[in-house]
Amino acid sequence: MRKPKQSLRNCQVSRFDPMNRIRIAIPTDDGINIFRRMLGRARKMFIYEIENGMQFKLIEKRNNPFAGTMQHLKTLDVYELISDCDIIISGNIGKKGIKRLRERGMELFFKKGNIQEALIDFIKEELQKDKDKL
């Protein structure tokens, strides 16, 4: 049974309420940059947690055993690897993969470049959305 996701779109309180712990999965090969190609081809998934509303912390580095494979429904295998996360920040996800991940409650954001900079930009953008709602 899947746990209910903490949807950012449907939060009644601030998206980054200090009481909420939001996990973000980011595909990478080098540990510095977001993997530019398809999500499932990245060798690692770095898992970050947003803390205290604005800070992020790397909590785990997961190997992706599906990185070198081309199986049917690969997105579902990758989902199982990161199903405890609420958000994926990725450089690229296929159309069918996007649909499958969203059906399972994942929030998807597309960014390229440095992981740390992307996380900072992501948090700033989300905080700005919260301000705009007020």
C-alpha positions as CSV (number, residue, x, y, z in Angstrom):
1,M,0.0,0.0,0.0
2,R,1.4,3.4,-1.0
3,K,1.7,6.2,1.5
4,P,-0.2,9.3,0.8
5,K,2.1,11.9,-0.8
6,Q,2.5,15.4,0.6
7,S,1.3,17.2,-2.5
8,L,2.7,20.7,-2.8
9,R,-0.2,21.7,-4.9
10,N,-2.8,20.8,-2.4
11,C,-1.1,21.9,0.9
12,Q,-3.3,24.1,3.1
13,V,-0.3,25.5,4.9
14,S,3.0,26.7,3.6
15,R,4.6,24.2,1.3
16,F,7.7,24.4,3.5
17,D,6.1,24.4,6.9
18,P,8.8,23.4,9.3
19,M,6.7,20.6,10.6
20,N,6.6,18.9,7.2
21,R,9.5,16.8,6.0
22,I,9.6,16.7,2.2
23,R,11.9,14.3,0.4
24,I,13.3,15.1,-3.0
25,A,14.9,12.6,-5.3
26,I,17.5,13.8,-7.8
27,P,19.1,11.6,-10.4
28,T,22.9,12.0,-10.8
29,D,26.0,10.3,-12.2
30,D,28.6,12.5,-10.7
31,G,27.0,13.7,-7.4
32,I,27.3,17.3,-8.5
33,N,25.0,17.8,-11.4
34,I,21.5,16.7,-12.2
35,F,21.5,13.8,-14.8
36,R,20.6,15.3,-18.2
37,R,19.3,12.2,-19.9
38,M,16.3,10.0,-19.0
39,L,15.6,9.6,-15.2
40,G,16.0,5.8,-15.2
41,R,19.4,5.9,-16.8
42,A,21.1,7.8,-13.9
43,R,23.5,5.6,-11.9
44,K,22.4,7.2,-8.5
45,M,19.5,8.9,-6.9
46,F,20.4,11.4,-4.3
47,I,17.7,11.9,-1.7
48,Y,17.4,15.3,0.0
49,E,15.1,16.4,2.8
50,I,13.9,19.9,3.2
51,E,14.2,21.0,6.8
52,N,13.1,24.1,8.7
53,G,11.2,25.4,5.7
54,M,14.3,26.5,3.7
55,Q,17.2,24.2,4.3
56,F,18.0,21.0,2.5
57,K,20.1,18.1,3.6
58,L,21.4,15.1,1.7
59,I,20.1,12.1,3.6
60,E,20.9,9.2,1.3
61,K,22.7,8.1,-1.9
62,R,20.9,5.2,-3.6
63,N,22.3,3.1,-6.5
64,N,20.0,2.7,-9.4
65,P,20.2,-1.0,-10.4
66,F,18.2,-0.2,-13.6
67,A,20.6,2.4,-15.0
68,G,22.0,0.1,-17.7
69,T,18.7,-1.6,-18.6
70,M,16.1,-0.9,-21.2
71,Q,13.1,-2.9,-19.9
72,H,9.5,-2.2,-20.5
73,L,7.9,0.0,-17.7
74,K,11.3,0.9,-16.3
75,T,9.8,4.0,-14.7
76,L,7.8,1.8,-12.3
77,D,11.0,0.1,-11.3
78,V,12.7,3.4,-10.6
79,Y,9.5,4.6,-8.8
80,E,9.9,1.7,-6.3
81,L,13.5,2.9,-5.6
82,I,12.3,6.4,-4.7
83,S,8.6,5.8,-3.7
84,D,9.3,7.3,-0.2
85,C,10.0,10.7,-1.9
86,D,7.5,13.4,-2.6
87,I,9.3,15.2,-5.4
88,I,11.6,14.4,-8.3
89,I,13.8,17.1,-9.8
90,S,15.1,15.7,-13.0
91,G,16.7,16.8,-16.3
92,N,14.5,14.6,-18.4
93,I,11.7,12.1,-18.0
94,G,9.8,10.4,-20.9
95,K,6.2,11.3,-21.6
96,K,4.9,7.9,-20.4
97,G,7.2,8.0,-17.4
98,I,5.8,11.5,-16.4
99,K,2.3,10.1,-16.6
100,R,3.1,7.0,-14.5
101,L,4.9,9.0,-11.8
102,R,2.2,11.6,-11.6
103,E,-0.4,8.8,-11.3
104,R,1.5,7.6,-8.2
105,G,1.5,11.1,-6.6
106,M,5.0,12.3,-7.5
107,E,5.5,16.0,-8.0
108,L,7.9,16.5,-10.9
109,F,10.1,19.5,-11.6
110,F,12.6,19.8,-14.5
111,K,15.9,21.5,-13.9
112,K,19.4,21.1,-15.3
113,G,22.8,21.8,-13.9
114,N,24.3,21.9,-10.4
115,I,22.2,20.0,-7.8
116,Q,22.8,22.5,-5.0
117,E,21.9,25.5,-7.2
118,A,18.8,23.7,-8.5
119,L,17.6,22.9,-4.9
120,I,18.1,26.6,-3.9
121,D,16.2,27.8,-7.0
122,F,13.5,25.3,-6.4
123,I,13.0,26.4,-2.8
124,K,13.0,30.1,-3.8
125,E,10.4,29.4,-6.5
126,E,8.1,27.5,-4.1
127,L,8.4,30.1,-1.4
128,Q,7.5,32.8,-4.0
129,K,4.4,30.8,-4.9
130,D,3.5,30.7,-1.2
131,K,3.9,34.5,-1.0
132,D,1.8,35.0,-4.2
133,K,-1.1,33.1,-2.6
134,L,-1.3,35.5,0.4
